[in-house]
Amino acid sequence: MFQPFNRMTRYSFMISDGGVFSDSEELPDDEAAWHQAVRTVRDIETTLSSTGGDWSLVVHRGGHPLYRIDVRVQRLS
């Protein structure tokens, strides 16, 4: 029996922290892209400093923003 070809969609991940880094990969759907974004944010956590900083990760599908995760470290005293 013929099985339809499952097409993967290309998602791009733009990370900024004053500079910009981007990567892309083919994933099956938006939910998979969300999970990849969360894994990426977990990797970003290891580079955070107690002295402060801002990170932003934006997931794009087809050139359009789909999700945005912002991380801000701010020392309050």
Secondary structure, 3 states (H helix, E strand, C coil): CCCCCCCCEEEEEEEECCCEEEEEEEECCHHHHHHHHHHHHHHHHCCCCCCCEEEEEEEEECCEEEEEEEEEECCCC
